[in-house]
Amino acid sequence: MVLTIIYRRNDSKCSDSNPSKISKLDGDDKINTESATRVRTFPHERVPFNDSIRNLQCQITKCFENNIELQLIESLHISLTRTVVLQHHWIDQFTKTVKESLSDFKKFRLDFDKLSVYCNDECTTTFIAISVPDIYCTPLKNLVGRFNNCLREYKLPMFYEDPSFHVSILWCSGNKKSEILMEIDKLQQFLSDAVEDDYEDYYIVIPEASKELWCIPGYDIYQLVS
């Protein structure tokens, strides 16, 4: 189970209809550009891409095409909890508790200003991400605090003590952080140029622009805010 904000521009390319619960994905839907060797513990909804972010992904991928096999991430999101094990009989009550914690949820804006590199806890996967600057992190930390309170009731692990909020755009197998960081200045220039050309693609307003805050237990997806 994980709680996420789906990063989606509010435009005509995106579906306007989002049910409060999306049923189990078909087997074919689990196979995409992220599935090569990475083990995913929960599905993500596919969202349409804008050209700017797709071009940024391609530029970065070409930088490492001779030594690192980077894979595109097509379902952009900001994680607000760790991936935790939630007992099946807890799901309905847990989702209700989380919804109640968001009763006074207010819109807020997020910008993205730099590229960062992360490894998962097991160092089996490396991610290249666009990060949220500290000035915009306060409302995200507020949400994390609410979710931590919900997780605490179920004796589940809480989020990282000093979280770094980000949207992962590329991944590769293994710990390749040091190799990627050697080229970080060049990659950052790619992002700076992209933001300058298409600024509106690199900020969102929550919940108006994304319109989605999700709880994803197993193969079910529950919409918490719309």
N, C-alpha and C positions, 0 to 999 in steps of 0.2 A: 504494500500500500504506500502511496506517496501522494502528497498534496502539491499541486503545481498551479502556476499561472500559465495559460497557453498564450504565446506571443503571436498575435494575429492582428494584422491591419484591418480596420473596419472599412472594407471597400467591396465593390460589386463582385470581386473574384471569390469572396468568401461566402459560405452558406449562411443564410439568414435564419435557418431553422435548426435549433439545437435542443433536442429533448433533454429532460432532466436526468435521464439515465440512458446510456447507450449499451445495448446488449453485447454479448460475447462476440469478439471479432471472428470472422471466418478464417480458416487456415491460410488462405492465399494472402489475406491482409497482413499477416505477420511477416511476410517476406518482402523486404525492400532493401534500399541501399545501406541500411544500418545493420543488416542481419548476417553479414558474412561470417564473422567468427565471434561476435560479441553476444553474450548471453543476456537477454533482456528479461527482467522479472515482471514487467507490466507493459501493456501496449500504450502507444500514444496515438491520438487522433492525427491523421495527416492533414496538413494545412497548406494552402497555396503559397507559393513563393513570390516575392517581388524580385525583379531582375537585379536590383542592386545587391541584395544579400547573396543571391545565387552567383553573381559575378565575383563577389568577395571570396566566397568559398572556392571558386575555380582558380582565382589568382593564388591563393594560399596553397591549394593542392599542387599546382604546377611548380611551386618553389621546392617541394619535397618529392617530386615524382620519381627521382632517381634513388632515393634512400628510405622514404617513409610512405607507406601505403595509407593515405588518409581517406576516410569515408565521409560522405555527406550526412548530415543530420537534417532530416526533412520536417520533423515535428518540433518546432522551437518552443521552449518553455523555460520558466524559472522555477526551480524546486524550492519548496518552503518547508519540507521535512526530509528526513532520511527515508530510504525505502525500508519499511518495517513489516514484520509479520503480524497480520491482524486475523484473529480467529473468525471463521465464517459467521458464527452466531453473534459476533460483536458488530458486524458491519452496519446494520440498520441503526442501532443505537449510537454508534460512534459517529456516523454521518449526521444524525440528528444533533448530536452534541456540537459538532463542528459548525453546522449551520447556525445554531443558536449563538455561538461565539462571534458570528459575523453579522449579528442583527443590526449593528450600527456602522457597518462597513461603508466607508466614504471613498469617492474616487480620488485618485492621485496620479501624478505624472512620473514616468521613468524615462531617463535618457541613458544612452550607452556611449562610453567615450574611449575605451581602450580594449586591446586584446590581452587576454590572459591565458595561461596554460595550467591545466589541472590534471591530477591523476585520481582515480577512485581509491577508496580505502585500501583495497588489496593490491594496488599498483599493477593491475592487469590491463587497464585501459587508460589512455591519455586523451584529453579533450582540449580543443582550442575554442575559446569562448569570447564573446563580447561582454564586458563587465558593466555593472551599474555603478556610477561614481558614488562616493560616500554621501554626498549632499542629498541624494535621492533615496538613501537606504532606510531612513527612519520609519516610513510606513511599512516597509517590508519587515523590519525587525518587530514592529507592532504585531503584524500578522503571525510571525514566527512565535512570538510570545503567547498569543492566543492558542495556536496549535500545540505548542509545548504543554500548555495546561491540559488540553484534551488528551494528549499522549500520556501525561503523567497519571491520569485517572486509570489508564490501562497498563501502567507499569511498562511502557514502551520507551525506547531510546528517543531522547529529544534531539533537536537539530544542533548543529555545530555551535559551540559557544561564541565564536567570533566568525560568523558566516561571511562569505564572499559571494554576493548575489551576481548571477551571470546567466547568459543564454549560450549554451554550447552549440557550435555550428559545424564542427568537424571532430572526428575521433579516429583513433588508431589503436591496434592491439599493443600491449606491453607498455613499459614506462619509457616514453620517448621525450620526456619533459626537457631534459638538458639539451638535446639536439634541436628541438623546436625553439627554445629560448635563445639559442645562438643567432637565430634569424629574426628575433622579435621586433627589432627596429624597422626592418623592411616590411614586416607584416603590419606593424602599426601604421606605417605610411599608407599601405593599401586601405586600411580602415579610415584614416583621416581623409583621404581622397574621396572615398565613397560617401562619407558623411557630408563633405562639402558639396558633392554633386547631388545627393538625394537625402537631405537632412530629415525629411518627414519619415523616411524608412527606419530611422534610428531613434525614435522615441515613441512611446505609447502612453495612453491614459488608461488607468485601471479604475473601474471596469469598462468605461465607455469604448475604448479602442479594442481591447482584447475581448471584453464581454464574457470572459470565462475564468472561473476559479474552480478547479476540479479536485475531487478525491478519487483515486484510482486504486481500488482494491482488486487484486487478481486481474481477471479479464473484464470486470465491470468498471464503468466510468460514471461517477455521479457529479452532476453540475451543482456547485454550491452557491454561486453568485451569477446572475445574468442580468 
